[in-house]
Amino acid sequence: YTKITGGQRIDMFGARVDQLPEIWRRLVEGGMESGQAYGKSLPTQLLTVRSDWCRYGQQDSVQMAINLELRYRGLRSPHKIKMGVSGCARE
C-alpha cells in the first residue's frame, strides 16, 4: 500500500526491490517528477493557509510558496535550507 506523507512524499510499503523499476517507469509515464528525499537542497516548504480559509489571512501564501519552490527547486547548498510562508497577521 502507499501513503502520501506530510512532507509530500509517497511511501510505498510492501513493494519488492524487483518491482521498483516498473513502479518508477509507470510513475514517470504518469507525469510524476522524481526528487531527492534527503540532501542539502530546498525541501518541501511549510505554509499557513491563505485568506480563503483563514479570517486572519492577509495574502495568498499558497501561490507565494509555489513561486518560491519553482524559483529555488534543485538549488544545491553547502548547508540544509528550510523555508516557510505565512499569510497570517497573527504569526
N, CA, C and O atoms as CSV, one atom per row, in Angstrom:
chain,resi,resn,atom,element,x,y,z
A,1,TYR,N,N,0.833,-1.182,0.000
A,1,TYR,CA,C,0.000,0.000,0.000
A,1,TYR,C,C,0.874,1.242,0.000
A,1,TYR,O,O,2.075,1.162,0.257
A,2,THR,N,N,0.283,2.368,-0.284
A,2,THR,CA,C,1.026,3.625,-0.329
A,2,THR,C,C,0.340,4.661,0.549
A,2,THR,O,O,-0.836,4.536,0.889
A,3,LYS,N,N,1.102,5.681,0.906
A,3,LYS,CA,C,0.528,6.826,1.605
A,3,LYS,C,C,1.317,8.064,1.217
A,3,LYS,O,O,2.505,7.980,0.902
A,4,ILE,N,N,0.663,9.195,1.239
A,4,ILE,CA,C,1.330,10.469,0.987
A,4,ILE,C,C,1.646,11.071,2.339
A,4,ILE,O,O,0.752,11.234,3.170
A,5,THR,N,N,2.902,11.401,2.569
A,5,THR,CA,C,3.342,11.904,3.864
A,5,THR,C,C,3.122,13.409,3.965
A,5,THR,O,O,2.801,14.072,2.979
A,6,GLY,N,N,3.298,13.932,5.165
A,6,GLY,CA,C,3.196,15.369,5.382
A,6,GLY,C,C,4.264,16.145,4.640
A,6,GLY,O,O,4.090,17.333,4.370
A,7,GLY,N,N,5.379,15.486,4.304
A,7,GLY,CA,C,6.446,16.112,3.538
A,7,GLY,C,C,6.252,15.986,2.043
A,7,GLY,O,O,7.190,16.197,1.274
A,8,GLN,N,N,5.043,15.642,1.620
A,8,GLN,CA,C,4.681,15.482,0.214
A,8,GLN,C,C,5.536,14.425,-0.479
A,8,GLN,O,O,5.957,14.594,-1.623
A,9,ARG,N,N,5.779,13.349,0.232
A,9,ARG,CA,C,6.478,12.205,-0.333
A,9,ARG,C,C,5.496,11.048,-0.413
A,9,ARG,O,O,4.468,11.047,0.265
A,10,ILE,N,N,5.811,10.081,-1.230
A,10,ILE,CA,C,4.984,8.886,-1.333
A,10,ILE,C,C,5.755,7.732,-0.709
A,10,ILE,O,O,6.842,7.379,-1.166
A,11,ASP,N,N,5.181,7.147,0.340
A,11,ASP,CA,C,5.757,5.952,0.952
A,11,ASP,C,C,5.110,4.740,0.308
A,11,ASP,O,O,3.885,4.657,0.215
A,12,MET,N,N,5.932,3.801,-0.137
A,12,MET,CA,C,5.423,2.572,-0.755
A,12,MET,C,C,5.788,1.400,0.146
A,12,MET,O,O,6.961,1.049,0.273
A,13,PHE,N,N,4.791,0.801,0.764
A,13,PHE,CA,C,5.015,-0.318,1.670
A,13,PHE,C,C,4.662,-1.620,0.962
A,13,PHE,O,O,3.623,-1.727,0.310
A,14,GLY,N,N,5.533,-2.595,1.100
A,14,GLY,CA,C,5.254,-3.904,0.521
A,14,GLY,C,C,5.776,-4.094,-0.891
A,14,GLY,O,O,5.673,-5.192,-1.440
A,15,ALA,N,N,6.331,-3.060,-1.489
A,15,ALA,CA,C,6.897,-3.205,-2.838
A,15,ALA,C,C,8.234,-3.932,-2.726
A,15,ALA,O,O,9.070,-3.596,-1.888
A,16,ARG,N,N,8.420,-4.923,-3.576
A,16,ARG,CA,C,9.680,-5.652,-3.593
A,16,ARG,C,C,10.701,-4.895,-4.452
A,16,ARG,O,O,10.335,-4.133,-5.347
A,17,VAL,N,N,11.962,-5.119,-4.166
A,17,VAL,CA,C,13.035,-4.441,-4.893
A,17,VAL,C,C,12.927,-4.693,-6.393
A,17,VAL,O,O,13.153,-3.783,-7.190
A,18,ASP,N,N,12.584,-5.914,-6.782
A,18,ASP,CA,C,12.499,-6.224,-8.212
A,18,ASP,C,C,11.315,-5.530,-8.894
A,18,ASP,O,O,11.276,-5.460,-10.122
A,19,GLN,N,N,10.349,-5.016,-8.124
A,19,GLN,CA,C,9.199,-4.302,-8.684
A,19,GLN,C,C,9.476,-2.808,-8.884
A,19,GLN,O,O,8.748,-2.137,-9.616
A,20,LEU,N,N,10.510,-2.290,-8.244
A,20,LEU,CA,C,10.756,-0.844,-8.267
A,20,LEU,C,C,10.973,-0.262,-9.662
A,20,LEU,O,O,10.409,0.794,-9.946
A,21,PRO,N,N,11.760,-0.884,-10.557
A,21,PRO,CA,C,11.916,-0.286,-11.891
A,21,PRO,C,C,10.581,-0.086,-12.616
A,21,PRO,O,O,10.367,0.951,-13.244
A,22,GLU,N,N,9.693,-1.065,-12.533
A,22,GLU,CA,C,8.385,-0.944,-13.185
A,22,GLU,C,C,7.526,0.127,-12.505
A,22,GLU,O,O,6.823,0.882,-13.178
A,23,ILE,N,N,7.583,0.190,-11.186
A,23,ILE,CA,C,6.826,1.219,-10.455
A,23,ILE,C,C,7.296,2.605,-10.876
A,23,ILE,O,O,6.477,3.476,-11.172
A,24,TRP,N,N,8.624,2.816,-10.905
A,24,TRP,CA,C,9.157,4.128,-11.291
A,24,TRP,C,C,8.814,4.470,-12.738
A,24,TRP,O,O,8.494,5.617,-13.047
A,25,ARG,N,N,8.881,3.479,-13.624
A,25,ARG,CA,C,8.549,3.717,-15.030
A,25,ARG,C,C,7.111,4.206,-15.153
A,25,ARG,O,O,6.839,5.163,-15.879
A,26,ARG,N,N,6.201,3.561,-14.458
A,26,ARG,CA,C,4.789,3.949,-14.538
A,26,ARG,C,C,4.540,5.320,-13.908
A,26,ARG,O,O,3.722,6.091,-14.409
A,27,LEU,N,N,5.236,5.624,-12.821
A,27,LEU,CA,C,5.083,6.947,-12.205
A,27,LEU,C,C,5.566,8.051,-13.141
A,27,LEU,O,O,4.906,9.080,-13.281
A,28,VAL,N,N,6.715,7.839,-13.781
A,28,VAL,CA,C,7.260,8.831,-14.717
A,28,VAL,C,C,6.334,8.992,-15.918
A,28,VAL,O,O,6.095,10.115,-16.363
A,29,GLU,N,N,5.812,7.895,-16.446
A,29,GLU,CA,C,4.871,7.977,-17.572
A,29,GLU,C,C,3.608,8.744,-17.194
A,29,GLU,O,O,2.990,9.388,-18.041
A,30,GLY,N,N,3.229,8.673,-15.923
A,30,GLY,CA,C,2.044,9.381,-15.446
A,30,GLY,C,C,2.297,10.846,-15.129
A,30,GLY,O,O,1.383,11.557,-14.710
A,31,GLY,N,N,3.543,11.308,-15.327
A,31,GLY,CA,C,3.854,12.716,-15.107
A,31,GLY,C,C,4.465,13.032,-13.757
A,31,GLY,O,O,4.647,14.203,-13.424
A,32,MET,N,N,4.787,12.014,-12.974
A,32,MET,CA,C,5.381,12.220,-11.659
A,32,MET,C,C,6.829,12.650,-11.814
A,32,MET,O,O,7.579,12.045,-12.580
A,33,GLU,N,N,7.224,13.681,-11.100
A,33,GLU,CA,C,8.601,14.157,-11.140
A,33,GLU,C,C,9.345,13.607,-9.938
A,33,GLU,O,O,8.925,13.811,-8.799
A,34,SER,N,N,10.438,12.917,-10.180
A,34,SER,CA,C,11.237,12.345,-9.104
A,34,SER,C,C,12.105,13.425,-8.476
A,34,SER,O,O,12.615,14.307,-9.167
A,35,GLY,N,N,12.266,13.347,-7.173
A,35,GLY,CA,C,13.098,14.316,-6.471
A,35,GLY,C,C,13.968,13.631,-5.440
A,35,GLY,O,O,13.897,12.414,-5.263
A,36,GLN,N,N,14.777,14.405,-4.770
A,36,GLN,CA,C,15.648,13.902,-3.723
A,36,GLN,C,C,14.881,13.853,-2.407
A,36,GLN,O,O,14.201,14.815,-2.049
A,37,ALA,N,N,14.984,12.750,-1.690
A,37,ALA,CA,C,14.332,12.654,-0.386
A,37,ALA,C,C,15.165,13.355,0.680
A,37,ALA,O,O,14.617,13.927,1.621
A,38,TYR,N,N,16.474,13.313,0.536
A,38,TYR,CA,C,17.366,13.922,1.511
A,38,TYR,C,C,18.464,14.649,0.761
A,38,TYR,O,O,18.811,14.273,-0.359
A,39,GLY,N,N,19.003,15.672,1.362
A,39,GLY,CA,C,20.094,16.381,0.724
A,39,GLY,C,C,20.154,17.813,1.186
A,39,GLY,O,O,19.283,18.288,1.914
A,40,LYS,N,N,21.175,18.484,0.760
A,40,LYS,CA,C,21.356,19.889,1.110
A,40,LYS,C,C,20.732,20.744,0.021
A,40,LYS,O,O,21.417,21.483,-0.687
A,41,SER,N,N,19.448,20.629,-0.093
A,41,SER,CA,C,18.694,21.383,-1.081
A,41,SER,C,C,17.391,21.821,-0.433
A,41,SER,O,O,17.111,21.477,0.715
A,42,LEU,N,N,16.605,22.576,-1.168
A,42,LEU,CA,C,15.357,23.101,-0.621
A,42,LEU,C,C,14.325,21.987,-0.479
A,42,LEU,O,O,13.924,21.387,-1.477
A,43,PRO,N,N,13.887,21.702,0.760
A,43,PRO,CA,C,12.851,20.686,0.939
A,43,PRO,C,C,11.466,21.279,0.697
A,43,PRO,O,O,11.338,22.448,0.333
A,44,THR,N,N,10.449,20.478,0.899
A,44,THR,CA,C,9.079,20.957,0.791
A,44,THR,C,C,8.877,22.118,1.756
A,44,THR,O,O,9.305,22.059,2.909
A,45,GLN,N,N,8.235,23.153,1.289
A,45,GLN,CA,C,8.024,24.323,2.128
A,45,GLN,C,C,6.827,24.135,3.048
A,45,GLN,O,O,5.865,23.443,2.715
A,46,LEU,N,N,6.913,24.763,4.205
A,46,LEU,CA,C,5.790,24.796,5.130
A,46,LEU,C,C,5.055,26.103,4.918
A,46,LEU,O,O,5.681,27.148,4.738
A,47,LEU,N,N,3.737,26.055,4.937
A,47,LEU,CA,C,2.990,27.283,4.750
A,47,LEU,C,C,1.699,27.244,5.538
A,47,LEU,O,O,1.168,26.178,5.850
A,48,THR,N,N,1.212,28.418,5.850
A,48,THR,CA,C,-0.083,28.534,6.503
A,48,THR,C,C,-1.147,28.645,5.424
A,48,THR,O,O,-0.841,28.912,4.261
A,49,VAL,N,N,-2.383,28.442,5.812
A,49,VAL,CA,C,-3.459,28.559,4.828
A,49,VAL,C,C,-3.652,30.015,4.451
A,49,VAL,O,O,-3.320,30.919,5.218
A,50,ARG,N,N,-4.181,30.225,3.285
A,50,ARG,CA,C,-4.334,31.589,2.786
A,50,ARG,C,C,-5.650,32.207,3.248
A,50,ARG,O,O,-6.399,31.611,4.022
A,51,SER,N,N,-5.908,33.391,2.766
A,51,SER,CA,C,-7.071,34.159,3.195
A,51,SER,C,C,-8.393,33.479,2.849
A,51,SER,O,O,-9.419,33.804,3.447
A,52,ASP,N,N,-8.394,32.544,1.901
A,52,ASP,CA,C,-9.626,31.812,1.575
A,52,ASP,C,C,-10.126,30.989,2.756
A,52,ASP,O,O,-11.330,30.788,2.916
A,53,TRP,N,N,-9.188,30.509,3.591
A,53,TRP,CA,C,-9.559,29.602,4.671
A,53,TRP,C,C,-9.337,30.182,6.059
A,53,TRP,O,O,-9.798,29.593,7.036
A,54,CYS,N,N,-8.664,31.290,6.183
A,54,CYS,CA,C,-8.351,31.857,7.497
A,54,CYS,C,C,-8.806,33.311,7.550
A,54,CYS,O,O,-8.457,34.106,6.677
A,55,ARG,N,N,-9.570,33.653,8.554
A,55,ARG,CA,C,-10.061,35.035,8.636
A,55,ARG,C,C,-8.942,36.030,8.907
A,55,ARG,O,O,-9.120,37.229,8.691
A,56,TYR,N,N,-7.783,35.549,9.380
A,56,TYR,CA,C,-6.640,36.432,9.624
A,56,TYR,C,C,-5.675,36.468,8.436
A,56,TYR,O,O,-4.693,37.210,8.461
A,57,GLY,N,N,-5.942,35.688,7.416
A,57,GLY,CA,C,-5.055,35.634,6.254
A,57,GLY,C,C,-5.026,36.963,5.516
A,57,GLY,O,O,-6.069,37.548,5.227
A,58,GLN,N,N,-3.824,37.430,5.216
A,58,GLN,CA,C,-3.643,38.717,4.558
A,58,GLN,C,C,-3.129,38.595,3.127
A,58,GLN,O,O,-3.179,39.560,2.365
A,59,GLN,N,N,-2.636,37.417,2.761
A,59,GLN,CA,C,-2.102,37.246,1.411
A,59,GLN,C,C,-2.240,35.788,0.988
A,59,GLN,O,O,-2.544,34.923,1.809
A,60,ASP,N,N,-2.017,35.526,-0.278
A,60,ASP,CA,C,-2.113,34.183,-0.831
A,60,ASP,C,C,-0.801,33.442,-0.570
A,60,ASP,O,O,0.102,33.463,-1.406
A,61,SER,N,N,-0.698,32.793,0.581
A,61,SER,CA,C,0.536,32.105,0.945
A,61,SER,C,C,0.787,30.879,0.068
A,61,SER,O,O,1.940,30.495,-0.129
A,62,VAL,N,N,-0.257,30.263,-0.455
A,62,VAL,CA,C,-0.089,29.086,-1.308
A,62,VAL,C,C,0.635,29.468,-2.600
A,62,VAL,O,O,1.592,28.797,-2.988
A,63,GLN,N,N,0.197,30.524,-3.264
A,63,GLN,CA,C,0.845,30.942,-4.509
A,63,GLN,C,C,2.273,31.411,-4.257
A,63,GLN,O,O,3.159,31.155,-5.072
A,64,MET,N,N,2.508,32.096,-3.135
A,64,MET,CA,C,3.869,32.528,-2.802
A,64,MET,C,C,4.775,31.310,-2.603
A,64,MET,O,O,5.913,31.310,-3.070
A,65,ALA,N,N,4.287,30.280,-1.920
A,65,ALA,CA,C,5.076,29.066,-1.711
A,65,ALA,C,C,5.378,28.375,-3.040
A,65,ALA,O,O,6.488,27.885,-3.247
A,66,ILE,N,N,4.403,28.336,-3.934
A,66,ILE,CA,C,4.618,27.740,-5.263
A,66,ILE,C,C,5.686,28.519,-6.022
A,66,ILE,O,O,6.581,27.920,-6.620
A,67,ASN,N,N,5.602,29.841,-6.004
A,67,ASN,CA,C,6.589,30.676,-6.702
A,67,ASN,C,C,7.992,30.451,-6.152
A,67,ASN,O,O,8.948,30.339,-6.919
A,68,LEU,N,N,8.123,30.383,-4.823
A,68,LEU,CA,C,9.436,30.162,-4.216
A,68,LEU,C,C,9.976,28.772,-4.546
A,68,LEU,O,O,11.164,28.612,-4.826
A,69,GLU,N,N,9.106,27.777,-4.513
A,69,GLU,CA,C,9.555,26.428,-4.838
A,69,GLU,C,C,10.030,26.331,-6.284
A,69,GLU,O,O,11.056,25.706,-6.553
A,70,LEU,N,N,9.304,26.934,-7.209
A,70,LEU,CA,C,9.720,26.909,-8.614
A,70,LEU,C,C,11.038,27.652,-8.814
A,70,LEU,O,O,11.868,27.243,-9.625
A,71,ARG,N,N,11.228,28.735,-8.080
A,71,ARG,CA,C,12.456,29.517,-8.231
A,71,ARG,C,C,13.675,28.790,-7.671
A,71,ARG,O,O,14.747,28.832,-8.274
A,72,TYR,N,N,13.526,28.127,-6.528
A,72,TYR,CA,C,14.679,27.535,-5.849
A,72,TYR,C,C,14.744,26.010,-5.945
A,72,TYR,O,O,15.604,25.398,-5.311
A,73,ARG,N,N,13.863,25.386,-6.716
A,73,ARG,CA,C,13.875,23.927,-6.863
A,73,ARG,C,C,15.200,23.489,-7.475
A,73,ARG,O,O,15.664,24.066,-8.458
A,74,GLY,N,N,15.798,22.467,-6.882
A,74,GLY,CA,C,17.059,21.936,-7.392
A,74,GLY,C,C,18.289,22.685,-6.909
A,74,GLY,O,O,19.411,22.303,-7.243
A,75,LEU,N,N,18.103,23.737,-6.136
A,75,LEU,CA,C,19.231,24.505,-5.607
A,75,LEU,C,C,20.069,23.623,-4.687
A,75,LEU,O,O,19.536,22.996,-3.772
A,76,ARG,N,N,21.357,23.575,-4.925
A,76,ARG,CA,C,22.274,22.834,-4.058
A,76,ARG,C,C,22.978,23.838,-3.171
A,76,ARG,O,O,23.391,24.901,-3.637
A,77,SER,N,N,23.118,23.513,-1.909
A,77,SER,CA,C,23.752,24.442,-0.981
A,77,SER,C,C,24.691,23.673,-0.056
A,77,SER,O,O,24.563,22.456,0.085
A,78,PRO,N,N,25.636,24.377,0.579
A,78,PRO,CA,C,26.560,23.690,1.483
A,78,PRO,C,C,25.899,23.291,2.802
A,78,PRO,O,O,26.461,22.495,3.554
A,79,HIS,N,N,24.718,23.830,3.093
A,79,HIS,CA,C,24.026,23.533,4.344
A,79,HIS,C,C,22.546,23.311,4.078
A,79,HIS,O,O,22.030,23.654,3.015
A,80,LYS,N,N,21.880,22.734,5.058
A,80,LYS,CA,C,20.448,22.481,4.959
A,80,LYS,C,C,19.687,23.809,4.922
A,80,LYS,O,O,20.036,24.752,5.632
A,81,ILE,N,N,18.654,23.872,4.094
A,81,ILE,CA,C,17.831,25.077,3.954
A,81,ILE,C,C,16.400,24.730,4.335
A,81,ILE,O,O,15.886,23.679,3.955
A,82,LYS,N,N,15.763,25.616,5.087
A,82,LYS,CA,C,14.334,25.477,5.365
A,82,LYS,C,C,13.678,26.807,5.051
A,82,LYS,O,O,14.280,27.867,5.226
A,83,MET,N,N,12.440,26.743,4.586
A,83,MET,CA,C,11.729,27.952,4.211
A,83,MET,C,C,10.268,27.779,4.586
A,83,MET,O,O,9.727,26.678,4.485
A,84,GLY,N,N,9.632,28.845,5.015
A,84,GLY,CA,C,8.213,28.806,5.333
A,84,GLY,C,C,7.546,30.082,4.867
A,84,GLY,O,O,8.195,31.121,4.747
A,85,VAL,N,N,6.258,30.008,4.606
A,85,VAL,CA,C,5.491,31.161,4.142
A,85,VAL,C,C,4.258,31.293,5.024
A,85,VAL,O,O,3.541,30.319,5.253
A,86,SER,N,N,4.021,32.487,5.510
A,86,SER,CA,C,2.837,32.738,6.326
A,86,SER,C,C,2.034,33.875,5.726
A,86,SER,O,O,2.592,34.907,5.353
A,87,GLY,N,N,0.743,33.692,5.633
A,87,GLY,CA,C,-0.139,34.753,5.159
A,87,GLY,C,C,-0.963,35.329,6.289
A,87,GLY,O,O,-1.873,36.126,6.057
A,88,CYS,N,N,-0.647,34.927,7.521
A,88,CYS,CA,C,-1.455,35.282,8.686
A,88,CYS,C,C,-0.845,36.450,9.448
A,88,CYS,O,O,0.355,36.469,9.725
A,89,ALA,N,N,-1.677,37.412,9.779
A,89,ALA,CA,C,-1.214,38.575,10.541
A,89,ALA,C,C,-0.917,38.220,11.994
A,89,ALA,O,O,-0.282,39.009,12.695
A,90,ARG,N,N,-1.354,37.068,12.461
A,90,ARG,CA,C,-1.165,36.671,13.853
A,90,ARG,C,C,0.170,35.988,14.096
A,90,ARG,O,O,0.514,35.728,15.249
A,91,GLU,N,N,0.925,35.691,13.067
A,91,GLU,CA,C,2.202,34.987,13.254
A,91,GLU,C,C,3.360,35.936,13.202
A,91,GLU,O,O,4.509,35.516,13.341
